Amino acid sequence: MMGGVGFMQARSYLATALALGLTSGMVWAQGTQAPVPVKGDRGVAIADAGVPRPTTQPCVVSLYSEVKFNAHGDPTSRAAHPHTWDYAPPAKCAGPWSKVVLEADFSVNAGRQYDRTASLWLDGVNLYFGTTQEPSADVGPHWHIERDVTDYASLFRKAGQGQMILNNWVSAKYTGVIKGSARLVFYPAAPKAKPTRPADQVMGLVGAGNGHPVGVQDGTQALSRTFTLPRNVERAYLDVIAQSQAVDEQWYMCIDDADVKRTRNYSLGPPNAGDPLEQCGGGNYREVAVSIDGQPAGRAPVYPWTYTGGVNPLLWRPTPDIQTLNFKPYRVDLTPFASVLDDGKPHTVSVRVLGAHDFFSVAANLLIYRDHGRKVLTGKLIRNTLAMDPARLKPEISRHWSSALNGHIDTVQHGDYMIEGELQTSHGPVRTLVSQQSSFANRQHYKHPDKATWDQVIDMDTQVSSTVTTQREGSTVTHRTHVHYPLRVDVHKVVKPDGNFSADITMKQGYQRQRQRMQGGHKAFHSTLDNQLVSQASAEFNAGGTALLGTHGQHGNQVYRFSDSLGSCYARRIATRDQAVTKVSSGQGCPGGHNHLVAGSKL
């Protein structure tokens, strides 16, 4: 995205090619969730549930209001102009809080503009990371994002410095001015209710300034920070976001260097950063690797986000791809290393993106929970199979060709590891075992049935199962999490006699997550989240694949479902056609046909 820029010339043609009709205006009150999309909406329509809210009266702290991100200059620049702000805790509700929610609203005027990367920071800690909705010639979209930041509540108890980085550039050609507001909404704990325990410390891996994403160009570069932590760390976690940029923007479409020449004619664009469905080498395996003092400490999957200018911008109007406007961080449990972190010495926590080609933008926050009953904890790291043989986790590539231009290329990776640590705490010995199994498969199919037709299908499937078992005297608690990221890209390309070509593109994406907590051999909690999106559109390209001449035939569906054992049930479906909402249905399968979210639920 080059700091929010991708698919250069192709996008610039689109704004003049589409006439979509005006979006309805949307205004959000402080401390309230976004309205439900309605039939006819043309701006942004998302089925996702908002953050579940307590019933207590909240206090609201504005971070910034109606700020214009309209720096004039080169629209391809990556040098954002941050908007800085001062933070002070809410005077009327000092805590404890049952929930803290970050809310932000954005808008961009009708015109021409790239999708842009946005990130929000406080004292070096990342609170939000996402991208923006592209406008069209006649639609200036508005959208609303929320993030549950309750675990970060200790950060909000003191004054601090923050900044919003939204890398938007305006010129005579790229006229879209993005505006935004953000606030923190604090919900006091109800009388006699047990307040939520946040992390005792939250620290960003960017050590200098108010915080910013860090670019890693390849798999060897890292986002790192050295910490000297309190000696009573009992639990530790790392929240990670790895955003693909530039050549890596659609990394799931890249192939091994050895296959670039053979598959060149299937591509919709030349081998340059920023072109739609670009022909890119470097392979398509990406995974986050976390280390402590150089020792492997965990792995995290990379979600295949597609931004609103990606592949074919018409696909994402009015419903953007899953999480595109609001990335969800992945949490890595570092608790087995607590004894290492408690020795009073400096330790370096690092994040790399394995397979990164050019490039990834990375943010990470370290969360520390302390034992308040003892100043110094001791223990040991018992085992770490991830550190024993990391080479065995490399992907395998296989090729199967029935002819020179018909066949498929598979990139497959399987991994598993166990990391276990022991700690002597104020409430007795605690042993933590983190075990993880992962599978990654990117299967690219190529079919050339006649001279004019080039059909390509990319089927990618990422699955990770993590189990954290905590043993204390007389009790065992097990947390299980399974995530599944299915993706399918289906392209039917037909080349015309003049070299121009059409492409029918269908994208199917999913984000699925199951959580379970077992205590004493019995299921104490479970939740299921299933978010699925399918979108289809046709596009016309020039002979070089550098210009998108027009698009038509958009239609799609998003279905979002969530339920848990606390009593939450949420379901919403949005259908779209010709860049407008055609149907919205809610509550299917929930008691009474109504959505209901319990305040304690975590989506």
Steps between C-alpha positions, in 0.01 A plus 500: 500500500802731519369657820145464377562513126448204272395418149612839379368581154224241503326668790524847350299387199229350714381820665399647166359169376240459778189700581350357816252742656532687830550325830268569790652715774589323822579662833603311813442627851776458753482169681257343253543234237465546125149471355387188318542526122175542309387423148639752255814590696795571268769616739628226734281207605649242739329210676751480788381530858615794709673464835255371766427774755419506873191681620685748722514865389831556318747785512639614166845646434546658159840433345450723196200630310429564131866508402571535128772281357573698186874552464586624151773324309590179320205257535744206504698633799542279804601787729181561695439818697385376845228683687608520864279543804517508879319247712365543855307233696124552548452720804148382581565126495850415611433128508493214542339449159311196382574585137691758294412543134686693233265656246600680181303648213633572152374659181640591159339731249388377160780520248818305445726358768696186577423282797728615779658341805398638842635426847427650842757505782530605864842516665638261241217246536291420195126537565373469141634390161302486176443649158245735347210465259564638153251760375353511151412789275159536664522326838678636805486212752482525880594217732535416868745268677517365855760307693481350848810636677404395855817294539696823442317692777816560709628714213200732534546574872767763439544793265679430177586601145330347199493527126292394205693405189282510189718514192266695272630732228291741296578644157314646204439141385450322834239719666371281782546668839462255786356628827490324833413510868591261781413452865535259789178389671536388864234285668529505882464167676153448643468507882614170655598369155843351459697736273690369202872460568706672232871449441718670760721643226454546126802593289540542128796343327572839343701658778543854371240775458125469515489184290500406133497186284837353405569373150682170452619443145573129523496203736824599671406851612319535833298729720687476831520661841709427807321504837612473860182384668382473862613177664151376578359448149253212523343513153608661172336540158587666171228653279626503140381657173690441175361703209608420143616789283639573150594178310379301801160670501331197344770258618265205469511544120878482475676184387846350521758675281543184292135519387470869410582465131273201436195665658557854375203510260254414777583821685286812471793736541872541437762396758501833683395605849146628516343349188179295531554128526865575442742235386729470803765251593641424840246230584174526698585363845479764774508447877594713801789375713546631857827461688644592841874567501520322166329186629181408310204573727189464284340515158194689376306473173475793259145588400460560122338844511395654169468877503220695331713580195621141474447258208190684372376794712142431397508178701507702824213743442319536729628204707879488547689176545514342846679721759632732228399812691589362844773235531473248781830436684614146568600426861808285565529351851853551635424385856739200492784755477394686817790358702743623234347849504508510885880482537546878513708508180413671170321282246426564134162412352497484119245448223582388146279413202625179345483511121463880484606620158424876477367582760303472828404772748507362854367602842517306827409561864642314801251439784634416845304361796682511836475296820401763758569263787872459435770739374727240341394181324724211404456203274629347180428446134444125483489438126475681167464274198465804273864585569626147439448468124350811337605382151235228509230771488599620151238471223514239225426587136377249243407543133267291284467589130292306245630728224719809467224733620254277689570385852527604861759610755461412868673668792440306822631544852421313821640586840461413864683590818480483877640757741476438875607699801473485878473782751503521880233756589339639816217250450720199438671343200346564160586309185395631157511296179436667163453257212415600146426321174477691174441426135539723195412411143500726194388310190507688170323339203560607138285408200537624139216337304534715188710780355302782661416350841717487812337365817674521836376383840681560827385290794672592824427353840664597830412325825652532847403309814649626826462343844619663823494273803556654844564270795479620857477304821177307474374652174554493125359759261523457124432771241458386141481731198459398137514752215429430135568745214358359173551698178409431138577726203345395169602692185363441150708708256407543132741681267351699210657539153631849583679372811255645750342241724210438734516324835216352700622487861342324796650520848386291796649567841443386854605562859398220734594462865400259776596545865459262789598497867516172689522496878520185708420292194177690429424757233473835678468723194476487124448745213476484122553780248442450127546791258466425129500722193461431130517770232501486122555760229625532143772736383645628173877556476728654240747277318781565744288436806598841638157664469159388621268633227169414660317259728149359521285225645592532868308281744587348833402374845647529847380275782621555858405266786608490864383306803640404839409324820441833678178538302616718211352432158552721199434443131487743209499461123549776245437449129624754243461556126622778274679670790193528723350301787206291379416308817583499871383228736584464869453254782459183294531201733515711817234470774192693392674590175684788670869575545619516860856561619601452863738764634758240605522347152817554298470505125 
